[in-house]
Amino acid sequence: MRRKKVNKRILRLIEARLDKGKRKYGHENVEVDGRNFEIEALEEILDCCVYIAAKLIELQTRREYG
């Protein structure tokens, strides 16, 4: 049951991101907005790595010194 709730939350988050993109770019078709998706994906993944590492270090520090 919990898995279904998590999956629904994931789908809502994706839908929210798509809606945000529609508002920002004025359409739903991401193929025509002129971005290079290979570069966009790489940059997003790198950002994600930084955010995750920072959060994990924060959690680890809390456990060590908490």
N, CA, C and O of each residue as an XYZ file, in Angstrom:
264
protein
N       0.835     -1.206      0.000
C       0.000      0.000      0.000
C       0.868      1.254      0.000
O       0.585      2.205     -0.729
N       1.917      1.261      0.808
C       2.804      2.418      0.885
C       3.436      2.708     -0.463
O       3.603      3.870     -0.830
N       3.791      1.666     -1.205
C       4.424      1.842     -2.518
C       3.505      2.603     -3.466
O       3.965      3.459     -4.223
N       2.222      2.299     -3.430
C       1.274      3.007     -4.294
C       1.237      4.495     -3.950
O       1.151      5.337     -4.843
N       1.301      4.818     -2.668
C       1.286      6.223     -2.256
C       2.549      6.932     -2.735
O       2.494      8.078     -3.181
N       3.678      6.250     -2.642
C       4.929      6.840     -3.108
C       4.882      7.037     -4.619
O       5.283      8.086     -5.123
N       4.397      6.041     -5.334
C       4.292      6.163     -6.789
C       3.386      7.320     -7.187
O       3.698      8.065     -8.117
N       2.285      7.470     -6.498
C       1.373      8.581     -6.800
C       2.035      9.921     -6.506
O       1.843     10.892     -7.237
N       2.807      9.965     -5.441
C       3.509     11.209     -5.113
C       4.538     11.538     -6.204
O       4.681     12.694     -6.604
N       5.244     10.520     -6.673
C       6.207     10.720     -7.760
C       5.502     11.258     -8.998
O       5.977     12.204     -9.627
N       4.377     10.660     -9.344
C       3.634     11.115    -10.525
C       3.147     12.551    -10.353
O       3.172     13.326    -11.309
N       2.708     12.915     -9.158
C       2.275     14.302     -8.915
C       3.443     15.274     -9.058
O       3.287     16.365     -9.604
N       4.610     14.873     -8.565
C       5.791     15.731     -8.688
C       6.184     15.921    -10.153
O       6.521     17.028    -10.572
N       6.140     14.843    -10.923
C       6.452     14.941    -12.356
C       5.442     15.839    -13.060
O       5.813     16.686    -13.873
N       4.175     15.649    -12.744
C       3.134     16.487    -13.347
C       3.351     17.959    -13.005
O       3.183     18.831    -13.858
N       3.724     18.230    -11.765
C       3.971     19.613    -11.351
C       5.144     20.211    -12.130
O       5.098     21.376    -12.525
N       6.190     19.421    -12.350
C       7.346     19.902    -13.126
C       6.946     20.191    -14.566
O       7.375     21.192    -15.141
N       6.125     19.321    -15.154
C       5.664     19.546    -16.525
C       4.808     20.802    -16.609
O       4.921     21.576    -17.560
N       3.954     21.000    -15.616
C       3.126     22.215    -15.579
C       3.998     23.462    -15.458
O       3.736     24.472    -16.110
N       5.023     23.391    -14.634
C       5.938     24.517    -14.479
C       6.632     24.819    -15.805
O       6.775     25.982    -16.183
N       7.055     23.788    -16.502
C       7.682     23.973    -17.815
C       6.732     24.589    -18.825
O       7.131     25.428    -19.632
N       5.475     24.172    -18.779
C       4.474     24.737    -19.685
C       4.306     26.230    -19.426
O       4.215     27.022    -20.364
N       4.265     26.610    -18.153
C       4.134     28.032    -17.823
C       5.382     28.813    -18.261
O       5.279     29.931    -18.768
N       6.544     28.217    -18.061
C       7.792     28.907    -18.377
C       7.997     29.051    -19.885
O       8.395     30.114    -20.360
N       7.724     27.982    -20.639
C       8.021     27.977    -22.072
C       6.791     28.217    -22.946
O       6.911     28.383    -24.160
N       5.609     28.233    -22.329
C       4.394     28.570    -23.071
C       3.774     27.426    -23.862
O       2.830     27.643    -24.622
N       4.290     26.218    -23.696
C       3.727     25.054    -24.397
C       4.165     23.791    -23.673
O       5.052     23.821    -22.820
N       3.522     22.670    -24.030
C       3.850     21.401    -23.401
C       4.880     20.596    -24.187
O       5.442     19.638    -23.655
N       5.133     20.955    -25.416
C       6.013     20.174    -26.278
C       7.464     20.577    -26.050
O       7.927     21.572    -26.607
N       8.178     19.815    -25.239
C       9.558     20.166    -24.918
C      10.489     20.016    -26.119
O      11.605     20.535    -26.100
N      10.057     19.330    -27.139
C      10.907     19.117    -28.316
C      11.170     20.400    -29.090
O      12.120     20.465    -29.872
N      10.348     21.416    -28.886
C      10.482     22.627    -29.694
C      10.981     23.836    -28.909
O      10.903     24.963    -29.397
N      11.489     23.617    -27.708
C      11.908     24.785    -26.935
C      13.378     25.148    -27.139
O      13.864     26.093    -26.518
N      14.082     24.428    -27.982
C      15.419     24.823    -28.389
C      16.552     24.408    -27.468
O      17.711     24.737    -27.724
N      16.236     23.697    -26.409
C      17.309     23.295    -25.496
C      18.031     22.049    -26.008
O      17.467     21.247    -26.753
N      19.284     21.906    -25.595
C      20.055     20.701    -25.885
C      19.865     19.774    -24.680
O      20.434     20.010    -23.614
N      19.074     18.734    -24.853
C      18.697     17.903    -23.725
C      19.846     17.075    -23.169
O      19.822     16.718    -21.992
N      20.842     16.761    -23.972
C      22.014     16.055    -23.442
C      22.737     16.948    -22.436
O      23.097     16.498    -21.348
N      22.945     18.193    -22.793
C      23.612     19.129    -21.888
C      22.733     19.422    -20.680
O      23.217     19.440    -19.548
N      21.442     19.650    -20.914
C      20.511     19.911    -19.811
C      20.521     18.760    -18.812
O      20.593     18.986    -17.604
N      20.451     17.524    -19.314
C      20.416     16.356    -18.434
C      21.712     16.238    -17.640
O      21.678     15.984    -16.436
N      22.854     16.418    -18.302
C      24.129     16.344    -17.608
C      24.209     17.396    -16.502
O      24.614     17.088    -15.381
N      23.830     18.618    -16.809
C      23.868     19.681    -15.805
C      22.944     19.384    -14.635
O      23.305     19.622    -13.483
N      21.758     18.869    -14.921
C      20.809     18.540    -13.854
C      21.333     17.399    -12.986
O      21.197     17.433    -11.763
N      21.927     16.394    -13.612
C      22.472     15.264    -12.851
C      23.615     15.729    -11.959
O      23.706     15.317    -10.802
N      24.481     16.580    -12.485
C      25.579     17.106    -11.683
C      25.057     17.917    -10.505
O      25.555     17.781     -9.387
N      24.053     18.762    -10.748
C      23.430     19.525     -9.654
C      22.865     18.567     -8.608
O      23.049     18.771     -7.407
N      22.185     17.535     -9.064
C      21.588     16.558     -8.159
C      22.660     15.894     -7.299
O      22.460     15.704     -6.099
N      23.786     15.543     -7.895
C      24.882     14.928     -7.141
C      25.365     15.852     -6.033
O      25.622     15.406     -4.915
N      25.488     17.128     -6.340
C      25.920     18.097     -5.328
C      24.900     18.173     -4.190
O      25.276     18.153     -3.018
N      23.608     18.260     -4.534
C      22.565     18.382     -3.518
C      22.517     17.141     -2.628
O      22.410     17.250     -1.407
N      22.596     15.966     -3.244
C      22.542     14.721     -2.475
C      23.762     14.603     -1.564
O      23.631     14.251     -0.392
N      24.943     14.895     -2.098
C      26.157     14.817     -1.283
C      26.072     15.770     -0.100
O      26.426     15.397      1.018
N      25.610     16.987     -0.327
C      25.488     17.966      0.754
C      24.518     17.474      1.828
O      24.792     17.605      3.021
N      23.402     16.916      1.413
C      22.416     16.419      2.379
C      22.962     15.233      3.152
O      22.770     15.150      4.365
N      23.640     14.315      2.477
C      24.200     13.157      3.165
C      25.277     13.570      4.166
O      25.351     13.015      5.262
N      26.100     14.529      3.800
C      27.112     15.040      4.733
C      26.436     15.686      5.940
O      26.867     15.493      7.076
N      25.378     16.452      5.689
C      24.628     17.070      6.792
C      24.086     16.007      7.744
O      24.227     16.135      8.960
N      23.465     14.952      7.196
C      22.897     13.888      8.027
C      23.993     13.153      8.791
O      23.835     12.839      9.970
N      25.089     12.885      8.120
C      26.203     12.196      8.765
C      26.771     13.038      9.908
O      27.072     12.513     10.979
N      26.914     14.317      9.683
C      27.432     15.219     10.722
C      26.495     15.262     11.917
O      26.948     15.284     13.061
N      25.201     15.275     11.665
C      24.228     15.271     12.761
C      24.370     14.016     13.613
O      24.316     14.081     14.841
N      24.554     12.869     12.951
C      24.696     11.610     13.691
C      25.988     11.595     14.515
O      26.019     11.094     15.638
N      27.037     12.149     13.940
C      28.334     12.137     14.621
C      28.375     13.106     15.796
O      28.962     12.806     16.835
N      27.750     14.270     15.628
C      27.851     15.326     16.629
C      26.511     15.676     17.278
O      26.434     16.512     18.179
N      25.455     15.009     16.794
C      24.102     15.304     17.167
C      23.764     15.327     18.570
O      22.612     15.577     18.924
